[in-house]
Amino acid sequence: MGFGKRFQTLFEIASQWPWLLLVLASLPLVLAAFWLRIYPTRRWVAMIGISVVLSVAVVFFPSLLVILGLFDGLVIAVTAIDGLLLVITTRKMLGDGLTIERTVSRTSSLGVPLDCSLILRNHTQLRMRGDIRDDVPEYFVSEPTQHNLDLPPRLQLQLRRKLTPHRRGAFKLDRVDLKLFSPLGLWQRHINRSLHSQLNVFPDMKQLSDYALLARTDRLSLIGVRRTRRIGQDSDFERLRDYTRDDNYRHIDWRSTARRNKLTVRQFQSDQSQRLIFLLDCGRMMTNQRNGYSLLDHALNSILMMSYVALHQGDSVGMICFSDTIHAYLPPRGGASQMNRLLQAGFDQFPRMVESRYDQAFLYLNSHCKRRSLVTLTTNIVDEVNAEVVSDHLSNLTGTHLPLAVVLRDREMFDAADYPAEVLQTTNGQIATTSLDETKTYRAAAAAEMLVWREEVLSGLRHKGVLVVDAFPDELSAPMVNQYLQVKAQHLL
């Protein structure tokens, strides 16, 4: 009788506060979930929502209390079993139940997408479902960002994505993040697996292969490189070699061809003792952005293009990277291996918000490079102090070296100076102009004044015997190569 009264009392309490039954039923599951580090999904929340609706209905219809109790008991049983299966699955995965391999190239080019793939092998008897997200280094864009995971037992799955780097340098991919769902989808668990890969992002190397292809097919004009007529001709005989399709037929040695029964050409020795030294400014003047890349990125791409052409011409190429100190020095050398050294020396150089010490850079040049060279300084001119320092140091090189100033244009300034005015014709036939926007007119006037000052600085450099390349950052490669070919053609070194 006492037990019946107690049960009746509990029934009355449950009828008045039915949500207590829901709390008591859910509390152990919630505590166990946090202890096991698993979290409910929307399905679990939906089931709890149904229980809440039933609890509210019990307030008005106490007879539904039995149905609520049975439903809550079913929820507890199903969610407990589902959560236990998820814990077993993830524990096996943390062991040897799941192996992950990443396939990615160790080198890539700036702005060029590269393939990256994950190979997952399921060694368990359980099906793995969820989401997987591979590591994405800073300054990278992944497409897609994550994959849906549905891996049957004893099978493997390959997932592919595209990684696009937007900054040069050395990067690491350290881990793979997984979000696994329980068999009924009521629970989820987040785990990560350590998976290390090294990735070096170099400047745009595709332009080099494009140049080589166009050079073989005699179509360099497509990228703006002009064919320069050489003054005189190198006539020192070097050796005989087999004929290729790109050779001039007038250089065929017919006697050797008849003796060998194979087309043979005479190869003449060209000027191979010339040297090129690049001074790459890594200071605040090169921090501006253009098309998502800094001025230093554009300058480095153009330097590599010019170096590639010079090395194929038989010249030696070196480089000094500097800002407020000397960051890297690569002595001038020739050969195909020098291209790799240039890439390694420059791929991790970034613009710094410091004032560049041109005096240290040119002092370092004088102490390490005694022979006459084509010294190319790549920088930006924005104020009188900067312009005076650059002009003084480059003009002091004339006589010892052949200085070349590569000055980058600011496209926004040129666009502002080209701001149009509205042309009106008055009643008496005179032409008058009115501004479309007064603020932009003042901005255009200031930009025009800056450009006039800038042209005066460049003219002063030319009068002092300094060669000048003045171009926009994204159009710099062809003018630099043309200037180099002109120097070679005119034997200025």
VOGU-3710 file (C-alpha; in Angstrom, 3 decimals, decimal comma):
1> mgfgkrfqtl> 0,000/0,000/0,000  2,866/2,333/0,798  4,453/1,576/-2,565  1,195/2,345/-4,353  0,874/5,694/-2,597  4,462/6,573/-3,509  3,888/5,659/-7,145  0,676/7,694/-7,185  2,535/10,651/-5,685  5,302/10,381/-8,305
11> feiasqwpwl> 2,647/10,114/-11,029  0,964/13,275/-9,805  4,312/15,152/-9,668  5,221/13,945/-13,145  1,796/15,034/-14,393  2,310/18,532/-13,001  5,964/18,889/-14,015  6,467/16,468/-16,938  9,647/18,198/-18,098  11,355/16,884/-14,963
21> llvlaslplv> 11,132/13,438/-16,554  12,803/14,819/-19,679  15,579/16,455/-17,637  16,213/13,328/-15,586  16,271/11,238/-18,754  18,615/13,545/-20,675  21,003/14,560/-17,901  22,997/11,286/-17,803  23,354/11,332/-21,588  24,569/14,927/-21,580
31> laafwlriyp> 27,104/14,238/-18,835  28,351/11,113/-20,599  28,599/13,019/-23,877  30,794/15,732/-22,390  32,927/13,142/-20,652  33,420/11,222/-23,911  33,693/14,456/-25,933  30,828/13,683/-28,277  28,135/16,211/-29,137  24,474/15,919/-30,149
41> trrwvamigi> 23,313/16,604/-33,673  20,129/18,185/-34,994  18,428/14,793/-35,046  18,985/14,447/-31,318  17,623/17,959/-30,782  14,579/17,056/-32,915  13,884/14,000/-30,744  14,185/16,117/-27,609  11,821/18,611/-29,226  9,221/15,868/-29,689
51> svvlsvavvf> 9,642/14,964/-26,036  9,134/18,605/-25,062  5,896/18,728/-27,065  4,676/15,572/-25,330  5,628/17,057/-21,945  3,527/20,132/-22,640  0,652/17,914/-23,775  0,831/15,945/-20,508  -0,023/19,125/-18,575  -3,394/19,221/-20,335
61> fpsllvilgl> -3,831/15,466/-20,836  -2,283/13,544/-17,885  -3,145/10,245/-19,519  -0,302/10,835/-22,016  2,263/10,469/-19,226  2,711/6,764/-19,968  3,362/7,501/-23,648  5,859/10,210/-22,639  7,655/7,786/-20,345  7,900/5,136/-23,035
71> fdglviavta> 9,115/7,682/-25,604  11,757/9,069/-23,224  12,900/5,557/-22,436  13,211/4,812/-26,145  15,183/8,035/-26,655  17,562/7,113/-23,842  18,124/3,594/-25,165  18,592/4,590/-28,797  20,871/7,544/-28,094  22,944/5,557/-25,607
81> idglllvitt> 23,524/2,684/-28,066  24,183/5,130/-30,917  26,674/7,074/-28,841  28,430/3,886/-27,732  28,896/2,793/-31,362  30,389/6,194/-32,188  32,846/5,929/-29,294  33,928/2,455/-30,425  34,374/3,646/-34,013  36,452/6,692/-33,111
91> rkmlgdglti> 38,660/4,721/-30,727  39,476/2,288/-33,503  40,170/5,209/-35,807  42,543/6,772/-33,318  44,408/3,493/-33,406  45,091/1,656/-36,663  41,501/1,547/-37,886  41,938/4,487/-40,269  45,036/5,464/-42,221  45,310/8,759/-44,092
101> ertvsrtssl> 47,872/9,681/-46,761  48,262/13,090/-48,362  49,625/13,538/-51,870  50,816/17,054/-52,704  53,749/18,493/-54,604  56,541/19,967/-52,489  56,863/22,956/-54,832  54,317/25,200/-56,484  54,108/28,560/-58,234  52,503/31,700/-56,891
111> gvpldcslil> 48,863/31,949/-57,961  48,901/28,612/-59,821  46,475/25,962/-58,443  48,025/22,640/-57,503  46,440/19,252/-56,922  46,179/17,895/-53,398  44,551/14,572/-52,536  43,818/12,493/-49,451  43,666/8,684/-49,470  41,672/7,208/-46,571
121> rnhtqlrmrg> 41,672/3,463/-45,792  39,079/1,964/-43,443  40,485/-1,143/-41,712  37,467/-1,644/-39,424  34,163/-3,467/-39,859  32,183/-0,242/-39,298  31,005/2,318/-41,816  32,496/5,796/-41,364  30,297/8,777/-42,168  30,864/12,469/-41,605
131> dirddvpeyf> 32,903/15,388/-42,938  36,645/15,761/-43,458  38,647/18,955/-43,816  42,310/19,007/-44,783  44,653/21,662/-43,438  44,729/24,975/-45,335  47,816/27,150/-44,697  47,505/30,899/-44,392  47,294/32,783/-47,711  45,930/29,657/-49,439
141> vseptqhnld> 42,492/29,077/-50,950  41,090/25,542/-51,002  38,431/24,371/-53,434  36,475/22,649/-51,981  37,083/23,517/-48,350  35,812/20,164/-47,038  34,502/16,800/-48,251  31,656/14,549/-47,267  32,945/11,266/-45,863  31,169/7,968/-46,491
151> lpprlqlqlr> 33,684/5,134/-46,226  32,402/1,525/-46,172  34,272/-1,148/-44,169  37,566/-2,461/-45,572  37,620/0,003/-48,446  39,565/3,133/-49,356  38,509/6,554/-50,583  40,411/9,253/-52,484  39,427/12,896/-52,074  40,793/15,617/-54,350
161> rkltphrrga> 40,970/19,392/-54,028  42,745/22,418/-55,530  45,079/24,578/-53,439  45,846/28,064/-54,753  48,719/29,904/-53,009  48,591/33,690/-52,847  51,941/34,238/-51,160  55,447/32,948/-51,667  57,357/31,174/-48,926  57,633/27,918/-46,991
171> fkldrvdlkl> 54,391/26,514/-45,586  53,367/23,431/-43,626  50,249/21,279/-43,671  50,054/19,768/-40,200  46,786/17,900/-39,703  43,470/16,567/-40,995  40,222/17,363/-39,145  37,354/14,869/-39,140  33,772/15,166/-37,942  32,270/11,681/-37,567
181> fsplglwqrh> 28,589/10,881/-37,152  27,124/7,969/-35,255  25,260/5,246/-37,226  21,871/6,875/-36,566  23,236/10,398/-36,877  22,343/11,418/-33,308  25,917/12,147/-32,177  29,032/13,626/-33,692  32,654/13,664/-32,630  35,490/15,919/-33,757
191> inrslhsqln> 38,939/14,414/-34,000  42,148/15,373/-35,798  45,024/13,347/-37,149  48,562/14,695/-37,433  49,714/14,614/-41,032  52,734/16,745/-41,916  53,666/17,974/-45,386  56,096/20,684/-46,511  55,119/23,058/-49,311  57,383/25,698/-50,874
201> vfpdmkqlsd> 55,702/28,378/-52,975  58,001/29,927/-55,568  57,388/32,886/-57,872  55,519/32,319/-61,110  57,618/29,759/-63,016  55,036/29,154/-65,734  56,215/32,296/-67,523  59,618/30,662/-67,986  58,195/27,626/-69,757  55,968/29,914/-71,849
211> yallartdrl> 59,027/31,933/-72,888  60,961/28,785/-73,817  58,060/27,507/-75,914  57,585/30,809/-77,750  61,337/31,144/-78,292  61,485/27,730/-79,979  58,604/28,649/-82,272  59,859/32,206/-82,937  56,738/33,854/-81,459  58,220/35,953/-78,653
221> sligvrrtrr> 56,360/38,976/-79,954  53,199/37,505/-78,420  54,514/38,368/-74,943  55,994/41,714/-75,963  59,624/40,663/-76,482  61,097/42,383/-79,510  63,717/40,891/-81,799  66,769/43,185/-81,503  69,232/43,459/-84,362  72,777/42,978/-83,104
231> igqdsdferl> 75,441/45,483/-84,107  78,005/43,336/-85,850  78,095/39,557/-85,361  80,019/37,135/-83,212  82,330/35,396/-85,664  84,666/33,383/-83,416  84,214/29,732/-84,331  83,506/27,525/-81,330  82,545/24,006/-82,475  80,549/21,852/-84,878
241> rdytrddnyr> 77,271/20,298/-83,813  74,185/18,618/-85,219  71,652/20,751/-87,071  68,381/21,627/-85,362  65,238/23,173/-86,797  65,966/26,544/-85,176  69,421/26,924/-86,755  70,206/29,315/-89,599  70,765/27,324/-92,801  73,635/29,668/-93,709
251> hidwrstarr> 75,660/28,205/-90,815  75,573/24,683/-92,276  79,074/23,248/-92,822  78,626/21,299/-96,064  82,004/19,551/-95,974  81,352/18,171/-92,495  77,809/17,312/-93,554  79,106/15,298/-96,537  81,771/13,564/-94,435  79,335/12,615/-91,615
261> nkltvrqfqs> 76,317/12,090/-93,888  74,396/14,191/-91,392  73,489/17,887/-91,344  76,126/19,750/-89,313  76,267/23,439/-88,429  79,037/25,730/-87,250  78,429/27,270/-83,813  79,995/30,650/-83,139  81,140/31,888/-79,789  79,135/34,742/-78,302
271> dqsqrlifll> 79,955/37,130/-75,488  79,711/34,871/-72,432  81,734/36,888/-69,972  79,049/39,431/-69,169  77,542/39,613/-65,708  74,184/40,759/-64,333  73,608/41,786/-60,726  70,062/42,378/-59,464  69,503/44,664/-56,481  66,028/43,818/-55,185
281> dcgrmmtnqr> 64,514/46,384/-52,820  62,537/44,605/-50,066  61,676/47,748/-48,076  58,532/49,808/-47,658  58,581/51,048/-51,262  57,615/47,549/-52,421  54,704/46,886/-50,049  51,913/48,195/-52,291  49,532/45,655/-53,779  48,572/45,100/-57,395
291> ngyslldhal> 46,164/42,355/-58,504  46,466/40,732/-55,089  50,286/40,594/-55,165  52,851/42,972/-53,740  55,192/44,994/-55,939  57,972/42,731/-54,721  56,159/39,689/-56,141  55,853/41,325/-59,556  59,471/42,489/-59,454  60,749/39,033/-58,508
301> nsilmmsyva> 58,785/37,416/-61,348  60,343/39,833/-63,847  63,832/39,324/-62,433  63,483/35,572/-62,858  62,331/36,026/-66,440  65,278/38,280/-67,274  67,652/35,877/-65,478  66,291/32,960/-67,473  66,965/34,799/-70,738  70,428/35,930/-69,611
311> lhqgdsvgmi> 71,479/32,437/-68,512  70,435/31,041/-71,879  72,542/33,768/-73,501  75,547/32,440/-71,591  75,818/35,294/-69,076  76,300/35,100/-65,316  73,544/36,258/-62,979  73,633/37,218/-59,295  71,253/38,893/-56,849  71,288/40,985/-53,668
321> cfsdtihayl> 68,085/41,270/-51,594  68,083/44,145/-49,102  65,962/46,484/-47,022  67,440/47,983/-43,848  70,064/45,213/-44,051  71,321/42,632/-46,543  68,966/39,646/-46,544  70,462/37,447/-49,243  73,409/37,487/-51,620  73,863/35,137/-54,544
331> pprggasqmn> 77,222/35,510/-56,342  77,052/35,789/-60,144  77,290/32,426/-61,860  76,181/30,867/-65,107  74,600/27,580/-66,020  71,167/26,063/-65,621  71,695/25,349/-61,915  71,916/29,086/-61,193  68,208/29,405/-61,943  67,422/27,059/-59,061
341> rllqagfdqf> 69,687/29,073/-56,769  67,858/32,267/-57,709  64,526/30,647/-56,906  65,778/29,401/-53,542  67,286/32,787/-52,668  64,190/34,830/-53,504  61,094/32,733/-52,810  60,991/33,579/-49,079  61,775/37,302/-49,389  58,893/39,582/-48,378
351> prmvesrydq> 58,489/43,382/-48,293  59,127/44,917/-44,894  57,804/48,184/-43,467  61,291/49,630/-43,004  63,337/52,272/-44,778  65,688/50,686/-47,296  69,404/51,347/-46,805  70,597/51,902/-50,355  74,008/52,953/-49,073  74,581/49,546/-47,469
361> aflylnshck> 73,369/47,730/-50,566  75,692/49,608/-52,945  78,603/49,348/-50,515  78,046/45,600/-50,381  77,932/45,550/-54,187  81,244/47,408/-54,495  82,988/45,082/-52,059  81,714/41,827/-53,599  81,393/42,620/-57,314  84,516/44,177/-58,779
371> rrslvtlttn> 84,028/43,254/-62,440  81,918/45,408/-64,728  78,299/44,248/-64,643  74,812/45,283/-65,598  73,507/46,386/-62,169  69,697/46,381/-62,108  68,005/48,117/-59,181  64,285/47,276/-58,892  62,477/49,769/-56,673  59,735/52,373/-56,486
381> ivdevnaevv> 60,068/56,178/-56,344  57,442/58,033/-54,325  59,145/61,011/-52,657  62,041/63,407/-53,171  64,282/61,887/-50,500  63,917/58,401/-51,945  64,443/59,679/-55,509  67,594/61,623/-54,588  69,179/58,638/-52,840  68,453/56,301/-55,768
391> sdhlsnltgt> 69,727/58,840/-58,301  72,978/59,492/-56,425  73,908/55,838/-55,954  73,045/54,762/-59,495  74,876/57,675/-61,105  77,986/56,845/-59,050  78,088/53,431/-60,725  78,536/54,817/-64,235  82,014/54,038/-65,491  82,482/51,061/-63,178
401> hlplavvlrd> 79,225/49,280/-63,970  76,300/49,761/-66,308  73,382/50,846/-64,063  69,776/50,045/-64,904  66,900/51,483/-62,851  63,660/49,493/-62,964  60,967/51,812/-61,602  57,453/50,514/-60,999  54,462/52,626/-61,944  51,405/53,171/-59,780
411> remfdaadyp> 48,431/52,359/-61,972  45,984/54,135/-59,664  47,947/57,346/-60,039  47,956/57,074/-63,833  44,224/56,294/-63,840  43,534/59,272/-61,585  45,480/61,586/-63,883  43,410/60,364/-66,833  40,111/61,336/-65,179  37,933/62,754/-67,988
421> aevlqttngq> 36,237/66,131/-68,131  32,915/66,835/-69,830  33,342/68,822/-73,049  30,690/71,509/-73,677  30,188/73,826/-76,622  28,931/77,320/-75,797  26,501/79,331/-77,902  29,275/81,369/-79,534  31,070/78,215/-80,701  33,812/78,122/-78,032
431> iattsldetk> 34,778/74,874/-76,336  34,614/74,657/-72,550  35,221/71,786/-70,139  33,472/71,128/-66,876  34,325/68,633/-64,198  32,205/65,568/-63,691  33,231/65,499/-60,018  35,053/68,344/-58,307  36,830/66,076/-55,811  38,109/63,788/-58,562
441> tyraaaaaem> 39,289/66,797/-60,530  41,533/67,910/-57,672  42,733/64,334/-57,331  43,535/64,196/-61,045  45,467/67,467/-60,837  47,536/66,184/-57,905  48,231/62,909/-59,717  49,294/64,759/-62,858  51,685/66,918/-60,845  53,191/63,800/-59,254
451> lvwreevlsg> 53,658/62,191/-62,657  55,379/65,294/-64,040  57,781/65,254/-61,073  58,339/61,538/-61,563  59,198/61,988/-65,239  61,691/64,715/-64,318  63,416/62,291/-61,947  63,612/59,587/-64,627  64,910/62,098/-67,190  67,592/63,122/-64,715
461> lrhkgvlvvd> 68,648/59,481/-64,377  68,892/59,084/-68,142  71,022/62,251/-68,431  73,426/60,788/-65,882  73,958/57,681/-67,991  71,532/55,390/-66,171  69,311/53,088/-68,219  65,675/53,241/-67,152  62,786/50,803/-67,432  59,494/52,436/-66,435
471> afpdelsapm> 56,537/50,042/-66,513  53,489/48,844/-64,617  54,153/45,967/-62,198  52,046/43,413/-64,078  53,665/44,372/-67,414  57,281/44,461/-66,283  58,789/41,262/-67,689  58,774/42,147/-71,401  60,313/45,668/-70,981  63,111/44,272/-68,810
481> vnqylqvkaq> 63,913/41,499/-71,293  63,829/43,983/-74,182  66,220/46,313/-72,354  68,613/43,435/-71,662  68,537/42,311/-75,310  69,197/45,884/-76,409  72,220/46,066/-74,111  73,506/42,825/-75,609  72,858/43,987/-79,169  74,664/47,296/-78,684
491> hll> 77,563/45,717/-76,727  77,120/48,281/-73,922  78,881/46,011/-71,444
//
